[in-house]
Amino acid sequence: MSTTDTVAAADALANAVGRAFAAGGALARADAGYVERDVQQRFAQAVALALDQRSALVAEAGTGVGKTFAYLVPLLLSGRRALVSTATKSLQDQLFLRDLPRLVQALSVPLQLALLKGRASYLCLHRLGQARQGGAPGQPVLLPDRFALRALSRIEAWAQATVSGDLAELNGLDERSPVIPLVTSTRENCLGSECPEFAACHVVKARREAMAADIVVINHHLFFADMALRDSGVAELLPSVDAAVFDEAHQLVEAGVQFLGTTLGSAQAIDFARDLLALGLQQARGLVDWQALAAACERAARDLRLAAAGTLHELRGTVKLRWNERSGQPAFAEALNALAAACAAAAAGVQAAIDSGPDFAKLHERAIGLSKLAEAFQQAAAEGHVRWIDVSPQQARLVESPLDIRDMLTEQRARAPKAWVFTSATLGDDDALSWFTATTGLEDAAKLRLGSPFDYAAHARLFVPTRFPKPNEPGHAVAVALLAAHCAGALGGRTFVLTTTLRALPLVAQTLRSELAAAGAGHIEVLVQGTQPKRALLQRFLVQPASVLIGSQTFWEGIDVPGDALQCVLIDKLPFPPPNDPLIEARVKRLEAQGCNPFNECFVADAAVALKQGAGRLIRSESDRGLLVVCDPRMARMPYGARLRAALPPMAVLNEESAALEWLALLARDH
């Protein structure tokens, strides 16, 4: 294509995008509630330019910009093949099932769409058959209880009618169900073309559809897992597309470091032991002492989890430990040795039954792989990598990972010219968006920062109590709960309390309930993360306005409660990353070696992004009004507080609790 043709094509796409977003355009005709927004148009035009130039764009777009349509419309109008990656499977489903079909119809573009998830999201017909058979008579190895039996029955009935095999179709199936690993495959246990169900395989079908589609919706975990393992088809798909778009890109680095490294999990070994026992008893009974081999692997895995946990008891979530906190302890070294030996013994046992069926070849590979992993974690870490241990109530994970995704993304961008678009509501607090670009190697990309079109100055207030305990003082959590009770009392509920740690949840919840009862507001329900599934808690909060929801971690983002159901968000303290986090420590050392200020470039920068995410729960539409409370006096007193306040939308500042409660009372009167 000549230069003249290229310019003409670029102008044509820009004009088509402009017409689509115009007041009388295709989007307005398809939706009576459509509102033309200058910021959305600017974003869409920047995406169109990146598509034509096959260049990289990093775009921060505040709440209300409409970033999803802003990148999808240019993609669809360009007619080019593209990957669109989101942070979670639920966002994937929203894009594929709602947003994309609406736009394809509104724009009248006959494009083929596909949804591609990891293999653990799809029913494996072969393993479903194995789960039906169970283990030895009288030993329900695969089905631990009646709830699992009931879930398996539901899956069997659904399996007769499903076309996609996507387990997300099954409403009410708990994603933590122990049945799911039994009826899905992994890279390690998949038989590939040797599987008797290969012709009907849902994973193969999904990948085939993705290769034929114009727009393929994936997620970040799948993208990085495939870059590392080449197991999902993304690595095959990526060179064939003209554009790759990453929504919720602020989660990209975290997803990348988890999947680009090496991981050994106790649950991984227990799953292997379970499959070893079940298959051995089903297909090669009496040939080897399967029970002894499986028991040794499971015992070693559980001992590894205990050694990794050490003195940690009654964990409520995942705790990240430095590698040297456990690596020098005899019990930890012994557990790794025992796991390596048990898996090596299992490999020898499986070798004796290798001709019993295709599953045994895969079992042998898994046994050898686990043994080698256990041996590798007894050696020193690779240069430029960091190790840590994740310990949860269910398992321990040993992880060795690169510090960021710079090298990987730089390599991918150099392989073939295409458009790369990275977007989120929070990518940094400076015009260079350096918090994101420095860890992704995207300093050379075009940058675009678009604030929210919502009128925060008129509709939102910020209150930072200065006469308040510091976060490291014993009375801080109680003070947070008391202030939350005052706010919820003034509003009649309609309040989120976001904590930076899970440890704070019980004390805040208990104190909040007591204070509400003492104030005669005991009818206000207190909902606490962990007592019910996240979706159930959010649904309860929506249907019961007289409630307060207390959450940590996953409740800081991805929560959309528009309207007056939520009008107050309290953040217990500034969300600085934990200084003892192994990844943070390694990044601090690297910044120091580069002559940088780690506190400003790591801790304050991370806190600014996390604070924006939490604050983003408050105002979700043009008419929303509310109060943001940051229960940390450092935001008002310390020099870096000005930088953190500047990172937030331009809310009017209230200096006294009485003024904050008056604002809430005003909102309550308008309910």
C-alpha positions as CSV (number, residue, x, y, z in Angstrom):
1,M,0.0,0.0,0.0
2,S,1.4,3.4,-1.0
3,T,1.8,6.3,1.5
4,T,-1.2,8.0,-0.1
5,D,-3.4,4.9,0.3
6,T,-2.2,4.5,3.9
7,V,-3.2,8.1,4.8
8,A,-6.5,7.7,3.0
9,A,-7.2,4.5,5.0
10,A,-6.3,6.2,8.2
11,D,-8.6,9.1,7.4
12,A,-11.4,6.8,6.5
13,L,-11.2,4.9,9.8
14,A,-11.0,8.2,11.8
15,N,-14.0,9.5,10.0
16,A,-16.0,6.3,10.5
17,V,-15.2,6.3,14.2
18,G,-16.2,10.0,14.5
19,R,-19.6,9.3,12.8
20,A,-20.2,6.3,15.0
21,F,-19.8,8.3,18.2
22,A,-21.6,11.4,16.9
23,A,-24.9,12.5,18.4
24,G,-26.9,11.1,15.5
25,G,-24.5,8.2,14.8
26,A,-24.9,4.4,15.0
27,L,-24.5,4.2,18.7
28,A,-27.1,6.9,19.4
29,R,-29.6,5.2,17.0
30,A,-29.1,1.8,18.8
31,D,-29.4,3.2,22.4
32,A,-31.9,5.9,23.3
33,G,-29.8,6.7,26.4
34,Y,-26.6,7.3,24.5
35,V,-24.7,10.4,25.5
36,E,-21.9,11.8,23.3
37,R,-18.7,12.3,25.3
38,D,-15.7,14.2,24.0
39,V,-13.3,12.1,26.1
40,Q,-14.7,8.9,24.6
41,Q,-14.3,10.3,21.1
42,R,-10.7,11.3,21.8
43,F,-9.9,7.8,23.2
44,A,-11.5,6.1,20.2
45,Q,-9.6,8.3,17.7
46,A,-6.3,7.5,19.5
47,V,-7.1,3.8,19.2
48,A,-7.9,4.3,15.5
49,L,-4.5,6.0,15.0
50,A,-2.7,3.1,16.8
51,L,-4.4,0.7,14.5
52,D,-3.4,2.5,11.4
53,Q,0.2,3.1,12.6
54,R,0.5,-0.4,14.1
55,S,1.9,1.4,17.2
56,A,1.5,1.2,21.0
57,L,-1.0,3.2,23.0
58,V,-1.2,3.5,26.8
59,A,-4.5,5.1,27.8
60,E,-5.7,5.9,31.3
61,A,-9.5,6.6,31.2
62,G,-11.4,7.7,34.3
63,T,-14.8,6.3,35.3
64,G,-17.5,7.3,32.9
65,V,-15.3,7.7,29.8
66,G,-16.7,4.6,28.3
67,K,-13.4,3.0,27.5
68,T,-14.8,-0.4,26.5
69,F,-16.8,1.1,23.5
70,A,-13.9,3.5,22.8
71,Y,-11.6,0.7,21.9
72,L,-14.1,-1.8,20.5
73,V,-15.7,0.5,18.0
74,P,-12.4,1.3,16.1
75,L,-11.5,-2.4,16.2
76,L,-14.8,-3.4,14.7
77,L,-14.9,-0.7,12.1
78,S,-11.3,-1.4,11.0
79,G,-12.3,-5.0,10.2
80,R,-8.9,-6.2,11.5
81,R,-8.3,-9.3,13.5
82,A,-7.7,-8.6,17.2
83,L,-7.2,-10.1,20.6
84,V,-9.0,-8.4,23.4
85,S,-7.7,-9.4,26.9
86,T,-9.5,-8.6,30.2
87,A,-8.5,-9.1,33.8
88,T,-11.1,-11.8,34.8
89,K,-13.3,-14.4,33.3
90,S,-16.4,-12.5,34.3
91,L,-15.3,-9.5,32.4
92,Q,-14.6,-11.8,29.4
93,D,-18.1,-13.0,29.5
94,Q,-19.4,-9.4,29.7
95,L,-17.5,-8.4,26.6
96,F,-18.4,-11.5,24.6
97,L,-22.0,-11.9,25.7
98,R,-23.1,-8.3,26.0
99,D,-20.8,-5.5,24.7
100,L,-19.5,-7.0,21.5
101,P,-22.9,-8.4,20.2
102,R,-24.5,-5.0,20.8
103,L,-21.8,-3.2,18.9
104,V,-21.7,-5.7,16.0
105,Q,-25.4,-5.1,15.6
106,A,-25.3,-1.4,16.0
107,L,-22.4,-0.9,13.6
108,S,-23.7,-3.6,11.1
109,V,-20.3,-5.2,10.8
110,P,-20.5,-8.9,10.0
111,L,-17.5,-10.0,12.1
112,Q,-17.0,-13.4,13.7
113,L,-16.4,-13.4,17.5
114,A,-14.9,-16.0,19.7
115,L,-14.4,-16.5,23.5
116,L,-11.2,-18.4,24.6
117,K,-10.5,-19.3,28.2
118,G,-8.0,-21.6,29.8
119,R,-8.6,-25.3,29.6
120,A,-9.7,-25.4,33.3
121,S,-12.9,-23.5,32.2
122,Y,-14.0,-26.2,29.9
123,L,-15.5,-29.6,30.6
124,C,-13.2,-32.5,29.7
125,L,-15.4,-35.4,28.5
126,H,-12.7,-38.0,29.1
127,R,-12.1,-37.0,32.7
128,L,-15.9,-36.7,33.3
129,G,-16.1,-40.4,32.4
130,Q,-13.2,-41.2,34.8
131,A,-15.0,-39.2,37.6
132,R,-18.1,-41.3,37.1
133,Q,-16.1,-44.5,37.6
134,G,-14.5,-43.2,40.9
135,G,-11.8,-45.2,42.6
136,A,-11.7,-48.6,44.3
137,P,-15.0,-50.0,45.7
138,G,-15.7,-48.4,49.1
139,Q,-13.1,-45.7,48.5
140,P,-14.7,-42.5,47.2
141,V,-11.3,-41.1,46.1
142,L,-12.7,-38.8,43.5
143,L,-16.0,-37.7,45.1
144,P,-15.4,-36.7,48.7
145,D,-18.9,-36.0,49.9
146,R,-22.6,-35.8,48.9
147,F,-22.2,-32.2,47.8
148,A,-19.6,-33.3,45.3
149,L,-21.9,-36.1,44.1
150,R,-24.7,-33.6,43.6
151,A,-22.4,-31.2,41.7
152,L,-21.2,-34.1,39.5
153,S,-24.8,-35.1,38.7
154,R,-25.6,-31.5,37.6
155,I,-22.5,-31.4,35.4
156,E,-23.4,-34.8,33.8
157,A,-26.9,-33.6,33.0
158,W,-25.6,-30.3,31.6
159,A,-22.9,-32.1,29.6
160,Q,-25.6,-33.7,27.4
161,A,-26.8,-30.3,26.1
162,T,-23.9,-27.9,26.2
163,V,-22.4,-26.7,23.0
164,S,-19.4,-24.7,24.3
165,G,-18.5,-26.9,27.4
166,D,-17.8,-23.6,29.3
167,L,-18.6,-24.3,33.0
168,A,-19.6,-20.7,33.4
169,E,-22.9,-21.7,31.8
170,L,-23.8,-23.7,35.0
171,N,-25.4,-21.2,37.3
172,G,-24.7,-21.9,41.0
173,L,-21.7,-24.1,40.4
174,D,-19.2,-22.9,43.1
175,E,-15.9,-22.2,41.3
176,R,-14.2,-23.7,44.4
177,S,-16.0,-27.0,44.0
178,P,-13.6,-30.0,44.4
179,V,-15.5,-31.6,41.4
180,I,-14.2,-29.0,38.9
181,P,-10.5,-30.3,38.8
182,L,-12.0,-33.8,38.3
183,V,-13.9,-32.9,35.2
184,T,-11.5,-30.5,33.6
185,S,-8.0,-31.0,32.1
186,T,-4.6,-29.5,32.7
187,R,-1.7,-29.2,30.5
188,E,-0.1,-32.1,32.4
189,N,-3.0,-34.6,32.2
190,C,-4.4,-33.7,28.8
191,L,-4.0,-36.7,26.3
192,G,-4.2,-34.5,23.2
193,S,-4.9,-36.3,20.0
194,E,-4.6,-39.7,21.8
195,C,-7.7,-38.9,23.9
196,P,-10.7,-41.1,23.0
197,E,-12.9,-37.9,23.2
198,F,-10.6,-35.8,21.1
199,A,-13.1,-35.4,18.2
200,A,-15.6,-33.9,20.6
201,C,-13.2,-31.9,22.8
202,H,-14.5,-28.6,23.9
203,V,-11.0,-27.1,24.3
204,V,-10.0,-28.0,20.8
205,K,-13.3,-26.6,19.5
206,A,-12.8,-23.3,21.3
207,R,-9.3,-23.0,19.9
208,R,-10.5,-23.8,16.4
209,E,-13.2,-21.1,16.6
210,A,-10.6,-18.6,17.9
211,M,-8.3,-19.2,15.0
212,A,-11.2,-18.6,12.6
213,A,-12.6,-15.5,14.4
214,D,-12.0,-11.8,13.7
215,I,-12.2,-10.7,17.4
216,V,-11.1,-13.2,20.1
217,V,-11.7,-12.4,23.8
218,I,-9.2,-13.8,26.3
219,N,-7.9,-12.9,29.8
220,H,-4.5,-11.8,31.1
221,H,-3.8,-15.1,32.9
222,L,-4.4,-17.0,29.8
223,F,-2.2,-14.7,27.8
224,F,0.8,-15.1,30.1
225,A,0.3,-18.7,30.8
226,D,0.4,-19.4,27.1
227,M,3.4,-17.2,26.6
228,A,5.2,-19.4,29.2
229,L,3.7,-22.8,28.4
230,R,2.2,-22.5,24.9
231,D,-0.7,-24.5,26.0
232,S,-3.9,-22.5,25.1
233,G,-3.5,-21.5,21.5
234,V,-2.8,-17.8,22.2
235,A,0.9,-18.1,21.2
236,E,-0.3,-19.5,17.8
237,L,-3.0,-16.9,17.5
238,L,-1.0,-13.8,18.5
239,P,1.2,-13.6,15.3
240,S,-2.0,-13.7,13.1
241,V,-3.8,-10.7,14.6
242,D,-3.4,-7.0,13.7
243,A,-4.1,-5.7,17.2
244,A,-3.9,-6.7,20.9
245,V,-5.9,-4.8,23.4
246,F,-5.5,-5.2,27.2
247,D,-8.3,-3.8,29.3
248,E,-7.8,-3.5,33.1
249,A,-4.2,-3.3,32.2
250,H,-3.2,-2.2,35.7
251,Q,-3.4,-6.0,36.6
252,L,-1.1,-7.0,33.8
253,V,2.2,-7.0,35.6
254,E,0.9,-9.0,38.5
255,A,-0.6,-11.6,36.2
256,G,2.6,-11.7,34.2
257,V,5.0,-12.3,37.1
258,Q,2.7,-15.1,38.4
259,F,2.7,-17.0,35.1
260,L,6.0,-16.2,33.5
261,G,7.9,-17.8,36.3
262,T,8.1,-21.4,37.7
263,T,5.6,-22.6,40.3
264,L,5.4,-25.7,42.5
265,G,2.2,-26.1,44.5
266,S,1.2,-28.6,47.1
267,A,-2.3,-28.8,45.5
268,Q,-0.6,-29.6,42.2
269,A,1.1,-32.6,43.8
270,I,-2.1,-33.7,45.7
271,D,-4.1,-33.6,42.4
272,F,-1.4,-35.8,40.9
273,A,-1.6,-38.3,43.8
274,R,-5.4,-38.4,43.4
275,D,-5.2,-39.1,39.6
276,L,-2.4,-41.6,40.2
277,L,-4.5,-43.6,42.6
278,A,-7.8,-43.4,40.6
279,L,-6.2,-44.4,37.3
280,G,-4.0,-47.1,38.8
281,L,-7.0,-48.7,40.5
282,Q,-9.2,-48.4,37.5
283,Q,-6.9,-49.5,34.7
284,A,-3.9,-51.4,36.3
285,R,-5.1,-52.8,39.6
286,G,-2.6,-55.1,41.3
287,L,0.3,-54.2,39.0
288,V,1.7,-51.7,41.4
289,D,0.9,-50.7,45.0
290,W,-0.9,-47.6,43.8
291,Q,-2.2,-46.7,47.3
292,A,1.3,-46.6,48.7
293,L,2.7,-44.5,45.9
294,A,-0.2,-42.0,46.0
295,A,-0.1,-41.8,49.8
296,A,3.6,-41.0,49.8
297,C,3.1,-38.2,47.2
298,E,0.1,-36.7,49.1
299,R,1.9,-37.0,52.5
300,A,5.0,-35.2,51.1
301,A,2.8,-32.5,49.6
302,R,0.9,-31.9,52.9
303,D,4.2,-31.9,54.8
304,L,5.5,-29.2,52.3
305,R,2.5,-27.1,53.0
306,L,3.0,-27.5,56.8
307,A,6.7,-26.7,56.5
308,A,5.9,-23.6,54.4
309,A,3.3,-22.4,56.9
310,G,5.6,-22.9,59.9
311,T,4.1,-21.1,62.9
312,L,1.3,-19.5,60.8
313,H,-2.1,-20.8,61.9
314,E,-5.7,-20.0,61.1
315,L,-4.9,-18.1,57.9
316,R,-7.8,-16.1,56.4
317,G,-6.2,-15.6,53.0
318,T,-2.9,-16.0,51.2
319,V,0.3,-14.9,53.0
320,K,3.4,-14.2,50.9
321,L,6.6,-15.2,52.6
322,R,10.2,-14.4,51.7
323,W,12.1,-17.4,50.4
324,N,14.7,-17.2,53.1
325,E,12.1,-17.3,55.8
326,R,11.7,-21.0,55.1
327,S,14.5,-22.2,52.8
328,G,17.0,-22.6,55.6
329,Q,14.8,-24.6,57.8
330,P,15.4,-28.4,58.0
331,A,11.7,-29.3,57.8
332,F,11.3,-27.3,54.6
333,A,14.3,-28.9,53.0
334,E,13.2,-32.3,54.1
335,A,9.7,-31.8,52.7
336,L,11.1,-30.8,49.3
337,N,13.4,-33.8,49.3
338,A,10.6,-36.1,50.2
339,L,8.3,-34.7,47.5
340,A,11.1,-35.2,44.9
341,A,11.7,-38.8,46.0
342,A,8.0,-39.6,46.2
343,C,7.3,-38.3,42.7
344,A,10.4,-40.1,41.4
345,A,9.1,-43.4,42.9
346,A,5.7,-42.7,41.4
347,A,7.3,-42.2,38.0
348,A,9.0,-45.6,38.3
349,G,5.7,-47.2,39.3
350,V,3.8,-45.7,36.4
351,Q,6.6,-46.8,34.0
352,A,5.7,-50.4,34.9
353,A,2.1,-49.8,33.8
354,I,2.9,-47.5,30.8
355,D,1.3,-49.9,28.3
356,S,-2.0,-50.0,30.3
357,G,-3.4,-46.9,28.5
358,P,-2.6,-43.4,27.2
359,D,-3.3,-41.8,30.6
360,F,-0.2,-43.5,32.0
361,A,2.2,-41.7,29.7
362,K,0.8,-38.4,30.9
363,L,1.0,-39.5,34.5
364,H,4.7,-40.4,34.0
365,E,5.4,-37.0,32.5
366,R,3.7,-35.3,35.5
367,A,5.6,-37.4,38.0
368,I,8.9,-36.6,36.4
369,G,8.0,-32.9,36.1
370,L,7.0,-32.6,39.8
371,S,10.2,-34.4,40.9
372,K,12.4,-32.1,38.8
373,L,10.5,-29.0,40.1
374,A,11.1,-30.1,43.7
375,E,14.8,-30.6,43.0
376,A,15.0,-27.2,41.2
377,F,13.6,-25.3,44.2
378,Q,16.5,-26.8,46.2
379,Q,18.9,-24.9,44.0
380,A,19.6,-21.2,43.7
381,A,17.2,-18.9,41.8
382,A,17.9,-17.8,38.3
383,E,19.7,-14.5,37.7
384,G,17.2,-11.5,37.8
385,H,14.5,-13.6,39.3
386,V,12.9,-13.5,42.8
387,R,11.5,-16.4,44.8
388,W,8.7,-16.4,47.4
389,I,6.2,-18.7,49.0
390,D,2.4,-18.2,49.0
391,V,0.7,-19.9,51.9
392,S,-3.1,-20.2,52.1
393,P,-5.4,-22.4,54.2
394,Q,-5.6,-24.8,51.2
395,Q,-2.0,-25.0,49.9
396,A,1.5,-23.7,49.6
397,R,2.9,-22.4,46.3
398,L,6.6,-22.0,45.7
399,V,7.2,-19.3,43.0
400,E,10.2,-18.1,41.1
401,S,9.5,-15.2,38.8
402,P,10.9,-12.3,36.9
403,L,10.5,-8.9,38.6
404,D,8.3,-7.5,35.8
405,I,7.1,-8.2,32.2
406,R,9.4,-5.7,30.4
407,D,11.5,-8.3,28.6
408,M,8.5,-10.5,27.6
409,L,6.4,-7.6,26.2
410,T,9.4,-6.1,24.4
411,E,10.1,-9.4,22.7
412,Q,6.5,-9.8,21.6
413,R,6.3,-6.3,20.3
414,A,9.4,-6.7,18.2
415,R,8.3,-10.0,16.6
416,A,5.7,-8.5,14.2
417,P,4.3,-5.0,13.9
418,K,0.8,-4.7,15.2
419,A,-1.2,-2.2,17.3
420,W,-0.9,-2.7,21.1
421,V,-3.4,-0.9,23.3
422,F,-3.3,-0.9,27.1
423,T,-6.0,0.8,29.1
424,S,-7.4,1.1,32.6
425,A,-8.9,3.7,34.9
426,T,-5.6,3.7,36.9
427,L,-2.2,3.4,35.3
428,G,-0.2,6.0,37.3
429,D,-0.3,9.5,38.7
430,D,1.9,11.3,36.2
431,D,1.6,12.2,32.6
432,A,4.1,9.6,31.6
433,L,2.1,6.9,33.4
434,S,5.4,5.7,34.6
435,W,4.0,3.4,37.3
436,F,2.8,1.2,34.4
437,T,5.1,1.9,31.5
438,A,8.3,1.4,33.6
439,T,7.4,-2.2,34.4
440,T,6.2,-3.1,30.9
441,G,8.8,-1.5,28.8
442,L,6.3,0.8,27.2
443,E,8.1,4.1,27.7
444,D,8.1,4.6,23.9
445,A,4.3,4.2,23.6
446,A,1.9,7.1,23.0
447,K,0.3,8.2,26.3
448,L,-3.2,9.4,26.8
449,R,-4.8,10.5,30.1
450,L,-8.5,11.2,30.2
451,G,-10.2,12.3,33.4
452,S,-13.7,11.3,34.2
453,P,-16.5,13.3,32.6
454,F,-18.5,13.2,35.9
455,D,-18.8,16.3,38.0
456,Y,-16.9,15.2,41.1
457,A,-16.5,18.8,42.4
458,A,-20.3,19.1,42.7
459,H,-21.2,15.5,43.5
460,A,-18.4,14.2,45.7
461,R,-16.7,15.1,48.9
462,L,-13.4,14.0,50.4
463,F,-12.9,13.8,54.2
464,V,-9.5,12.9,55.8
465,P,-9.8,13.0,59.6
466,T,-6.7,14.6,61.1
467,R,-7.5,13.9,64.8
468,F,-7.4,10.2,64.3
469,P,-5.2,7.3,65.4
470,K,-2.3,6.5,63.1
471,P,-2.6,3.1,61.2
472,N,0.1,1.6,63.4
473,E,-1.6,2.5,66.6
474,P,-3.7,-0.1,68.5
475,G,-7.0,1.9,68.4
476,H,-7.0,2.5,64.6
477,A,-9.3,-0.3,63.5
478,V,-11.8,0.5,66.3
479,A,-11.7,4.2,65.3
480,V,-12.4,3.2,61.6
481,A,-15.4,1.2,62.7
482,L,-16.8,4.0,64.9
483,L,-16.5,6.5,62.1
484,A,-18.1,4.0,59.7
485,A,-21.0,3.6,62.1
486,H,-21.5,7.4,62.2
487,C,-21.5,7.6,58.4
488,A,-23.8,4.6,57.9
489,G,-26.1,5.9,60.6
490,A,-26.4,9.2,58.8
491,L,-27.1,7.5,55.4
492,G,-29.2,4.6,56.7
493,G,-26.5,2.2,55.4
494,R,-25.3,2.5,51.7
495,T,-21.7,2.3,52.8
496,F,-18.5,0.4,51.8
497,V,-15.6,-0.1,54.2
498,L,-12.5,-1.1,52.3
499,T,-9.6,-2.4,54.4
500,T,-6.0,-2.9,53.2
501,T,-5.6,-6.2,55.0
502,L,-7.9,-9.2,55.8
503,R,-6.7,-9.1,59.4
504,A,-8.7,-5.9,60.1
505,L,-12.0,-7.3,58.9
506,P,-13.2,-9.1,62.1
507,L,-12.4,-6.3,64.5
508,V,-14.0,-3.6,62.3
509,A,-17.1,-5.8,61.7
510,Q,-17.6,-6.6,65.4
511,T,-17.1,-3.0,66.6
512,L,-19.3,-1.7,63.8
513,R,-22.2,-4.0,64.7
514,S,-21.9,-3.0,68.4
515,E,-21.8,0.7,67.7
516,L,-24.8,0.6,65.3
517,A,-26.8,-1.3,67.9
518,A,-25.8,1.1,70.6
519,A,-26.9,4.0,68.4
520,G,-30.3,2.5,67.7
521,A,-29.3,1.6,64.1
522,G,-29.1,-2.2,64.7
523,H,-31.4,-2.7,61.6
524,I,-28.4,-1.8,59.4
525,E,-27.0,-5.1,58.3
526,V,-23.2,-5.6,58.3
527,L,-22.0,-7.8,55.4
528,V,-18.4,-9.1,55.7
529,Q,-16.1,-10.5,53.0
530,G,-15.6,-14.3,53.5
531,T,-18.9,-15.0,55.1
532,Q,-20.6,-15.5,51.7
533,P,-19.4,-15.7,48.1
534,K,-18.5,-12.2,46.7
535,R,-21.4,-12.2,44.2
536,A,-23.9,-13.1,46.9
537,L,-22.6,-10.3,49.2
538,L,-22.9,-7.7,46.4
539,Q,-26.4,-8.9,45.5
540,R,-27.4,-8.7,49.2
541,F,-26.0,-5.1,49.4
542,L,-27.9,-4.1,46.3
543,V,-31.3,-5.3,47.5
544,Q,-30.8,-4.2,51.1
545,P,-29.8,-0.5,51.1
546,A,-29.7,-0.5,54.9
547,S,-26.4,-2.3,54.9
548,V,-22.7,-1.8,55.2
549,L,-20.3,-4.0,53.2
550,I,-16.8,-4.6,54.6
551,G,-14.2,-6.0,52.2
552,S,-10.6,-6.2,51.4
553,Q,-8.4,-7.0,48.3
554,T,-10.9,-8.1,45.6
555,F,-13.5,-5.5,46.7
556,W,-11.2,-2.6,45.9
557,E,-11.9,-2.9,42.1
558,G,-14.3,-4.3,39.7
559,I,-17.3,-3.4,41.8
560,D,-20.0,-1.4,40.0
561,V,-22.8,0.0,42.2
562,P,-24.4,3.0,40.4
563,G,-27.1,5.1,41.9
564,D,-27.8,5.8,45.6
565,A,-27.3,2.2,46.8
566,L,-23.7,3.2,47.6
567,Q,-23.0,6.8,48.8
568,C,-20.1,6.4,51.2
569,V,-16.7,4.7,50.8
570,L,-14.3,4.5,53.8
571,I,-10.7,3.4,53.2
572,D,-9.1,2.3,56.5
573,K,-5.5,3.4,55.6
574,L,-3.3,4.4,52.7
575,P,-2.7,1.3,50.6
576,F,1.0,1.2,50.6
577,P,2.4,-2.1,49.4
578,P,3.8,-4.3,52.3
579,P,7.6,-3.5,52.6
580,N,8.3,-7.2,53.4
581,D,6.7,-8.5,50.1
582,P,9.5,-10.3,48.3
583,L,8.6,-8.7,45.0
584,I,8.6,-5.3,46.5
585,E,11.9,-5.9,48.2
586,A,13.5,-7.0,45.0
587,R,12.1,-4.0,43.1
588,V,13.3,-1.6,45.8
589,K,16.8,-3.1,45.6
590,R,16.8,-2.6,41.8
591,L,15.6,1.0,42.1
592,E,18.3,1.8,44.7
593,A,20.9,0.3,42.3
594,Q,19.6,2.6,39.6
595,G,20.0,5.6,41.9
596,C,16.2,6.2,42.2
597,N,14.1,6.9,45.3
598,P,12.2,3.7,46.1
599,F,9.7,5.3,48.4
600,N,8.5,7.8,45.8
601,E,8.8,5.5,42.7
602,C,7.5,2.3,44.3
603,F,5.6,2.9,47.5
604,V,3.9,6.2,46.9
605,A,3.3,5.3,43.2
606,D,1.6,2.0,44.1
607,A,-0.5,3.6,46.8
608,A,-1.7,6.3,44.4
609,V,-2.9,3.7,41.9
610,A,-4.6,1.5,44.6
611,L,-6.2,4.6,46.2
612,K,-7.7,5.6,42.9
613,Q,-9.0,2.1,42.4
614,G,-10.7,2.1,45.8
615,A,-12.1,5.6,45.4
616,G,-13.5,4.6,42.0
617,R,-16.2,2.5,43.7
618,L,-18.0,5.7,44.8
619,I,-19.1,7.6,41.7
620,R,-20.3,5.3,38.9
621,S,-22.7,7.5,36.9
622,E,-23.4,11.2,36.1
623,S,-26.0,11.5,38.9
624,D,-24.2,9.7,41.6
625,R,-23.3,11.6,44.8
626,G,-21.2,10.5,47.7
627,L,-18.5,10.8,50.3
628,L,-15.0,9.3,50.3
629,V,-13.3,9.0,53.7
630,V,-9.6,8.1,54.0
631,C,-9.1,7.2,57.7
632,D,-5.4,7.9,57.6
633,P,-4.1,11.2,59.0
634,R,-0.9,10.8,57.0
635,M,-2.7,11.9,53.9
636,A,-3.3,15.3,55.4
637,R,0.0,15.7,57.4
638,M,2.8,14.1,55.3
639,P,4.4,15.7,52.3
640,Y,3.4,12.8,50.0
641,G,-0.2,13.3,51.0
642,A,-0.5,16.1,48.4
643,R,0.6,13.8,45.7
644,L,-2.0,11.2,46.7
645,R,-4.8,13.8,46.9
646,A,-3.8,15.0,43.5
647,A,-4.2,11.4,42.1
648,L,-7.9,11.4,43.1
649,P,-10.7,13.0,41.1
650,P,-11.2,16.7,42.0
651,M,-13.5,16.3,45.0
652,A,-14.3,19.1,47.4
653,V,-12.5,18.6,50.7
654,L,-14.3,18.6,54.1
655,N,-12.1,19.2,57.2
656,E,-14.5,18.2,60.0
657,E,-16.5,15.1,60.8
658,S,-19.5,17.2,61.4
659,A,-19.3,18.6,57.9
660,A,-19.0,15.1,56.5
661,L,-22.1,13.9,58.4
662,E,-24.0,16.9,57.2
663,W,-23.2,16.1,53.6
664,L,-24.4,12.5,54.2
665,A,-27.6,13.7,55.9
666,L,-28.3,15.9,52.8
667,L,-27.8,12.8,50.5
668,A,-30.1,10.8,52.8
669,R,-32.9,13.3,52.6
670,D,-32.9,12.9,48.8
671,H,-33.4,9.2,48.8
